Amino acid sequence: MSVAAKADVVFADRGAAIAYAERWAADWNRRDLDAILGHFDESVEFTSPKALAAVGVATVRGKPALAEYWRIALSRIQSLRFVVHRVIWDAATLELAIVYDRDVNGVRDRAAEILAFGASGLVVRGEVLYGV
């Protein structure tokens, strides 16, 4: 099955992309690191300004490094709530953008995750933008 065909199976329609984003947010809201990491490929590259503060690099490479970054970040968070605001799926680039409102330790803002999927149907590259 081609990469595009695999991704189309994952997100056959807008409803499937929204359902994925809602599961992703629910995993974060439960602070279930194993479930969150289940969305990501072993060779993932993930970029976040928060990673720089937590682990000293803005882009973490590989699932173990991503897990360590998020373990450290979650240990500093008392309360967390994500609410999906908008979901945009681009089948041509195999990218899903999740725009969400977040409340972290009582501070509210909006963020966007841009997730690129690989042949495995898992995220191989991600980037998060805050304050959008």
Residue frames as a rotation matrix with the C-alpha (Angstrom) as fourth column:
MET 1
0.585 0.811 0.000 0.00
0.811 -0.585 0.000 0.00
0.000 0.000 -1.000 0.00
SER 2
-0.133 -0.635 0.761 1.40
0.545 -0.688 -0.479 3.44
0.828 0.351 0.438 -0.89
VAL 3
-0.864 -0.233 -0.446 2.03
0.501 -0.466 -0.729 6.08
-0.038 -0.854 0.519 1.76
ALA 4
-0.793 0.607 0.049 -0.86
-0.581 -0.778 0.241 8.17
0.184 0.163 0.969 0.41
ALA 5
-0.071 0.798 -0.599 -3.19
-0.229 0.571 0.788 5.16
0.971 0.193 0.142 0.40
LYS 6
-0.397 -0.140 -0.907 -2.18
0.759 0.505 -0.411 4.26
0.516 -0.852 -0.094 3.97
ALA 7
-0.972 0.006 -0.234 -2.87
0.134 -0.806 -0.577 7.80
-0.192 -0.592 0.782 5.18
ASP 8
-0.552 0.827 -0.101 -6.20
-0.657 -0.357 0.664 7.89
0.513 0.434 0.741 3.32
VAL 9
-0.093 0.489 -0.867 -7.19
0.355 0.830 0.430 4.75
0.930 -0.268 -0.251 5.20
VAL 10
-0.667 -0.207 -0.716 -6.31
0.744 -0.148 -0.651 6.46
0.029 -0.967 0.253 8.49
PHE 11
-0.532 0.467 -0.706 -8.19
-0.041 -0.847 -0.529 9.61
-0.846 -0.253 0.470 7.50
ALA 12
-0.585 0.372 0.721 -10.71
0.790 0.464 0.401 8.41
-0.185 0.804 -0.565 4.94
ASP 13
0.179 0.654 0.735 -12.74
0.627 -0.652 0.427 11.56
0.758 0.384 -0.527 5.53
ARG 14
-0.226 -0.243 0.943 -12.89
-0.343 -0.887 -0.310 14.68
0.912 -0.394 0.117 7.66
GLY 15
0.715 0.598 0.361 -14.70
-0.560 0.182 0.808 12.79
0.418 -0.780 0.466 10.41
ALA 16
0.750 -0.506 -0.426 -11.80
0.559 0.829 0.000 10.33
0.353 -0.238 0.905 10.74
ALA 17
-0.265 -0.870 0.415 -9.27
0.435 -0.492 -0.754 13.17
0.861 -0.020 0.509 11.07
ILE 18
0.020 0.366 0.930 -11.42
-0.667 -0.688 0.285 14.86
0.744 -0.627 0.231 13.72
ALA 19
0.931 0.342 -0.129 -11.79
-0.162 0.703 0.692 11.56
0.327 -0.624 0.710 15.61
TYR 20
0.278 -0.917 -0.287 -8.00
0.742 0.395 -0.541 11.13
0.610 -0.063 0.790 15.59
ALA 21
-0.428 -0.444 0.787 -7.49
-0.035 -0.862 -0.505 14.66
0.903 -0.244 0.354 16.94
GLU 22
0.425 0.663 0.616 -10.07
-0.698 -0.193 0.689 14.08
0.576 -0.723 0.381 19.67
ARG 23
0.875 -0.188 -0.447 -8.33
0.349 0.884 0.311 10.82
0.337 -0.428 0.839 20.72
TRP 24
-0.110 -0.978 0.177 -4.99
0.613 -0.207 -0.763 12.66
0.783 0.025 0.622 20.72
ALA 25
-0.260 0.077 0.962 -6.40
-0.496 -0.866 -0.065 15.40
0.829 -0.494 0.264 22.98
ALA 26
0.789 0.599 0.134 -8.04
-0.445 0.409 0.797 12.82
0.423 -0.688 0.589 25.28
ASP 27
0.519 -0.692 -0.501 -4.69
0.665 0.696 -0.272 11.04
0.537 -0.192 0.821 25.64
TRP 28
-0.499 -0.698 0.514 -3.08
0.239 -0.681 -0.692 14.32
0.833 -0.223 0.507 26.67
ASN 29
0.061 0.605 0.794 -5.93
-0.676 -0.560 0.479 15.21
0.734 -0.566 0.374 29.01
ARG 30
0.953 0.220 -0.207 -5.44
-0.034 0.759 0.650 11.85
0.301 -0.612 0.731 30.78
ARG 31
0.356 -0.918 0.177 -1.69
-0.930 -0.329 0.165 12.51
-0.093 -0.223 -0.970 30.80
ASP 32
0.754 0.003 0.657 -1.31
-0.026 0.999 0.025 8.99
-0.656 -0.036 0.754 29.39
LEU 33
0.083 -0.834 -0.546 2.23
-0.774 -0.399 0.492 9.11
-0.628 0.382 -0.678 28.04
ASP 34
-0.634 -0.300 0.713 2.11
0.100 0.883 0.460 5.57
-0.767 0.362 -0.529 26.63
ALA 35
0.289 0.823 0.489 -1.06
0.736 0.136 -0.663 6.37
-0.612 0.552 -0.567 24.66
ILE 36
0.728 -0.086 -0.680 0.39
-0.318 -0.921 -0.224 9.68
-0.607 0.380 -0.699 23.45
LEU 37
-0.285 -0.948 -0.145 3.60
-0.670 0.089 0.737 8.00
-0.686 0.307 -0.660 22.29
GLY 38
-0.230 0.291 0.929 1.51
0.404 0.897 -0.181 5.36
-0.885 0.334 -0.324 20.50
HIS 39
0.822 0.547 -0.159 0.74
0.133 -0.456 -0.880 7.98
-0.553 0.702 -0.448 17.84
PHE 40
0.569 -0.692 -0.444 4.44
-0.774 -0.633 -0.006 8.32
-0.277 0.347 -0.896 16.93
ASP 41
0.840 -0.386 -0.380 6.91
0.007 0.709 -0.705 6.33
0.542 0.589 0.599 14.82
GLU 42
0.668 -0.653 -0.358 10.18
0.687 0.357 0.633 5.13
-0.285 -0.669 0.687 16.39
SER 43
-0.326 -0.877 0.354 12.18
0.945 -0.294 0.141 7.52
-0.020 0.381 0.925 14.17
VAL 44
0.659 0.729 0.188 10.05
0.729 -0.680 0.078 10.60
0.184 0.086 -0.979 14.88
GLU 45
-0.710 -0.698 0.095 11.51
0.649 -0.700 -0.296 14.10
0.273 -0.148 0.950 14.85
PHE 46
0.428 0.896 -0.123 9.59
0.848 -0.351 0.397 16.59
0.312 -0.274 -0.910 16.95
THR 47
-0.647 -0.640 0.415 10.25
0.521 -0.768 -0.372 20.33
0.557 -0.024 0.830 17.28
SER 48
0.590 0.799 -0.117 8.98
0.633 -0.369 0.680 22.49
0.500 -0.475 -0.724 20.11
PRO 49
0.034 -0.563 0.826 10.21
-0.306 -0.793 -0.527 25.63
0.951 -0.235 -0.200 21.85
LYS 50
0.694 0.274 0.666 9.28
-0.710 0.111 0.695 23.88
0.117 -0.955 0.271 25.12
ALA 51
0.883 -0.430 -0.189 11.73
0.417 0.903 -0.107 21.05
0.217 0.015 0.976 24.32
LEU 52
0.107 -0.881 0.461 14.59
0.158 -0.443 -0.883 23.52
0.982 0.167 0.091 24.34
ALA 53
0.065 -0.017 0.998 13.75
-0.844 -0.535 0.046 24.48
0.533 -0.845 -0.049 27.94
ALA 54
0.812 0.391 0.433 13.15
-0.573 0.676 0.464 20.89
-0.112 -0.625 0.773 29.06
VAL 55
0.782 -0.466 0.415 15.95
0.403 0.885 0.234 18.92
-0.476 -0.016 0.879 27.38
GLY 56
0.067 -0.854 -0.516 18.27
0.019 -0.516 0.856 21.53
-0.998 -0.067 -0.018 25.85
VAL 57
-0.944 -0.284 0.168 17.37
0.172 0.010 0.985 21.03
-0.281 0.959 0.039 22.18
ALA 58
-0.397 0.832 -0.388 14.41
-0.762 -0.534 -0.366 22.34
-0.512 0.150 0.846 20.18
THR 59
0.353 0.467 -0.811 14.17
-0.834 0.550 -0.046 19.20
0.425 0.693 0.583 18.02
VAL 60
-0.103 -0.314 0.944 14.16
-0.680 0.714 0.164 15.77
-0.726 -0.625 -0.288 19.65
ARG 61
-0.072 -0.038 -0.997 14.92
-0.911 0.409 0.050 12.75
0.405 0.912 -0.065 17.49
GLY 62
-0.673 -0.098 -0.733 13.56
-0.023 0.993 -0.112 9.27
0.739 -0.059 -0.671 18.13
LYS 63
0.346 0.932 -0.112 10.74
0.020 0.112 0.993 8.02
0.938 -0.346 0.020 20.29
PRO 64
0.190 -0.295 -0.936 12.92
0.941 0.327 0.088 7.52
0.280 -0.898 0.340 23.41
ALA 65
-0.851 -0.526 -0.012 14.06
0.515 -0.828 -0.222 11.16
0.107 -0.195 0.975 23.27
LEU 66
-0.427 0.790 0.440 10.48
-0.236 -0.567 0.790 12.31
0.873 0.233 0.428 22.72
ALA 67
0.443 0.580 -0.683 9.34
0.469 0.500 0.728 10.24
0.764 -0.643 -0.050 25.71
GLU 68
-0.265 -0.630 -0.730 12.05
0.962 -0.125 -0.242 11.76
0.061 -0.766 0.639 27.91
TYR 69
-0.901 -0.015 0.435 11.13
0.087 -0.985 0.147 15.29
0.426 0.170 0.889 26.83
TRP 70
-0.063 0.977 0.202 7.46
-0.279 -0.211 0.937 14.73
0.958 0.003 0.286 27.60
ARG 71
0.273 0.087 -0.958 8.20
0.789 0.550 0.274 12.98
0.551 -0.830 0.082 30.92
ILE 72
-0.691 -0.605 -0.395 10.16
0.722 -0.595 -0.353 16.02
-0.021 -0.529 0.848 32.05
ALA 73
-0.804 0.418 0.422 7.56
-0.189 -0.853 0.486 18.48
0.564 0.311 0.765 30.71
LEU 74
0.176 0.948 -0.267 4.63
0.043 0.263 0.964 16.61
0.984 -0.181 0.006 32.31
SER 75
-0.060 -0.253 -0.966 6.43
0.933 0.329 -0.144 16.46
0.354 -0.910 0.216 35.66
ARG 76
-0.925 -0.343 -0.165 6.33
0.377 -0.885 -0.272 20.29
-0.053 -0.313 0.948 35.73
ILE 77
-0.611 0.770 0.184 2.61
-0.362 -0.479 0.800 20.53
0.704 0.422 0.572 34.98
GLN 78
-0.888 0.366 0.279 -0.02
-0.212 0.212 -0.954 20.47
-0.408 -0.906 -0.111 37.73
SER 79
0.097 0.971 0.221 -3.09
0.155 0.204 -0.967 20.76
-0.983 0.128 -0.131 35.49
LEU 80
-0.891 -0.394 -0.227 -3.60
-0.208 -0.092 0.974 20.25
-0.405 0.915 0.000 31.78
ARG 81
0.089 0.931 0.355 -6.61
0.344 0.306 -0.888 20.47
-0.935 0.201 -0.293 29.46
PHE 82
-0.930 -0.314 -0.192 -6.65
-0.095 -0.299 0.950 20.46
-0.356 0.901 0.248 25.64
VAL 83
0.161 0.978 0.130 -9.79
0.186 0.100 -0.977 21.25
-0.969 0.182 -0.166 23.63
VAL 84
-0.607 -0.383 0.696 -9.61
0.707 0.138 0.693 20.72
-0.362 0.913 0.187 19.88
HIS 85
-0.140 0.488 -0.861 -10.68
-0.140 -0.871 -0.471 23.83
-0.980 0.054 0.190 18.00
ARG 86
0.636 0.279 -0.719 -9.94
-0.722 -0.114 -0.683 22.94
-0.273 0.954 0.129 14.37
VAL 87
0.069 -0.569 0.820 -8.54
0.119 0.820 0.559 20.00
-0.990 0.059 0.125 12.39
ILE 88
0.567 0.025 -0.823 -6.99
-0.758 -0.373 -0.534 20.32
-0.321 0.927 -0.193 8.94
TRP 89
0.250 -0.443 0.861 -5.92
0.214 0.892 0.397 17.23
-0.944 0.084 0.318 6.95
ASP 90
0.332 -0.242 -0.912 -3.78
-0.880 -0.426 -0.208 17.61
-0.338 0.871 -0.355 3.83
ALA 91
0.795 0.059 0.604 -3.73
0.036 0.989 -0.143 14.27
-0.606 0.135 0.784 2.00
ALA 92
0.876 -0.481 0.033 -1.17
-0.013 -0.091 -0.996 15.58
0.482 0.872 -0.086 -0.52
THR 93
0.001 -0.922 0.386 1.48
-0.638 -0.298 -0.710 16.18
0.770 -0.246 -0.588 2.18
LEU 94
0.131 0.177 -0.976 0.17
0.467 0.857 0.218 13.61
0.875 -0.484 0.030 4.70
GLU 95
-0.894 -0.445 0.049 -0.01
0.203 -0.500 -0.842 16.35
0.399 -0.743 0.538 7.32
LEU 96
0.232 0.932 -0.277 -2.59
0.760 0.004 0.650 16.90
0.607 -0.362 -0.708 10.00
ALA 97
-0.748 -0.363 0.556 -2.85
-0.037 -0.813 -0.581 20.24
0.663 -0.455 0.594 11.79
ILE 98
0.113 0.733 -0.671 -4.59
0.878 0.242 0.413 20.22
0.465 -0.636 -0.616 15.15
VAL 99
-0.556 -0.157 0.816 -5.43
-0.131 -0.953 -0.273 23.68
0.821 -0.259 0.510 16.45
TYR 100
0.143 0.578 -0.803 -6.43
0.720 0.496 0.485 23.53
0.679 -0.648 -0.346 20.09
ASP 101
0.389 0.031 0.921 -7.10
-0.556 -0.789 0.261 25.65
0.735 -0.613 -0.290 23.12
ARG 102
0.014 -0.441 -0.898 -5.00
0.543 0.757 -0.363 24.65
0.840 -0.482 0.249 26.06
ASP 103
0.690 0.135 0.711 -5.05
-0.536 -0.565 0.627 25.35
0.486 -0.814 -0.317 29.73
VAL 104
0.206 -0.727 -0.655 -1.78
0.526 0.647 -0.553 24.49
0.825 -0.230 0.516 31.42
ASN 105
-0.495 -0.365 -0.789 -1.43
0.867 -0.141 -0.479 25.30
0.063 -0.920 0.386 35.11
GLY 106
0.183 0.731 -0.657 -4.25
0.711 -0.560 -0.425 27.84
-0.679 -0.389 -0.623 34.76
VAL 107
-0.396 -0.355 -0.847 -2.68
-0.339 -0.801 0.494 29.67
-0.853 0.483 0.197 31.80
ARG 108
0.410 0.658 0.631 -4.80
0.441 0.463 -0.769 29.59
-0.798 0.594 -0.101 28.64
ASP 109
-0.287 -0.400 -0.870 -3.65
-0.642 -0.594 0.485 30.02
-0.711 0.698 -0.086 25.09
ARG 110
0.864 0.502 -0.048 -4.02
-0.346 0.520 -0.781 28.42
-0.367 0.691 0.623 21.68
ALA 111
-0.270 -0.947 0.172 -1.55
-0.483 0.288 0.827 26.03
-0.833 0.140 -0.535 20.06
ALA 112
0.720 0.403 -0.565 -1.19
-0.691 0.347 -0.634 24.15
-0.060 0.847 0.528 16.79
GLU 113
-0.067 -0.675 0.734 0.41
-0.207 0.729 0.652 20.75
-0.976 -0.109 -0.189 16.27
ILE 114
0.459 0.102 -0.883 1.47
-0.888 0.032 -0.458 19.93
-0.018 0.994 0.105 12.74
LEU 115
0.047 -0.337 0.940 1.92
-0.384 0.863 0.328 16.19
-0.922 -0.377 -0.089 12.38
ALA 116
0.037 -0.129 -0.991 3.35
-0.991 0.125 -0.053 14.46
0.131 0.984 -0.123 9.29
PHE 117
0.577 0.304 0.758 2.53
-0.464 0.886 -0.002 10.79
-0.671 -0.351 0.653 8.81
GLY 118
-0.491 -0.797 -0.353 4.75
-0.821 0.286 0.495 8.11
-0.293 0.533 -0.794 7.31
ALA 119
-0.409 0.258 -0.875 4.16
-0.582 0.665 0.468 4.76
0.703 0.701 -0.122 5.65
SER 120
-0.906 0.013 -0.423 3.50
0.302 0.720 -0.625 3.17
0.297 -0.694 -0.656 9.05
GLY 121
0.131 0.972 0.197 0.47
0.488 -0.236 0.840 5.40
0.863 -0.013 -0.505 9.54
LEU 122
0.457 -0.081 -0.886 2.27
0.863 -0.200 0.463 6.93
-0.215 -0.976 -0.021 12.53
VAL 123
0.992 -0.111 -0.063 3.67
-0.117 -0.988 -0.105 10.44
-0.051 0.112 -0.992 13.00
VAL 124
0.429 -0.897 0.107 7.22
0.889 0.398 -0.226 10.73
0.160 0.192 0.968 11.67
ARG 125
-0.730 -0.618 0.291 7.60
0.557 -0.785 -0.272 14.49
0.397 -0.037 0.917 12.09
GLY 126
0.411 0.887 -0.211 5.87
0.867 -0.309 0.390 17.00
0.280 -0.344 -0.896 14.30
GLU 127
-0.772 -0.541 0.334 6.05
0.405 -0.823 -0.398 20.62
0.490 -0.172 0.855 15.26
VAL 128
0.198 0.837 -0.510 4.11
0.980 -0.154 0.129 22.58
0.029 -0.525 -0.850 17.82
LEU 129
-0.608 -0.251 0.753 3.45
0.314 -0.947 -0.062 26.32
0.729 0.198 0.655 17.74
TYR 130
-0.272 0.475 -0.837 2.19
0.953 0.015 -0.302 28.17
-0.131 -0.880 -0.457 20.81
GLY 131
-0.407 0.167 -0.898 0.19
0.290 -0.909 -0.300 31.33
-0.866 -0.383 0.321 21.18
VAL 132
-0.970 0.073 0.232 -1.45
0.217 -0.172 0.961 31.17
0.110 0.982 0.150 17.75
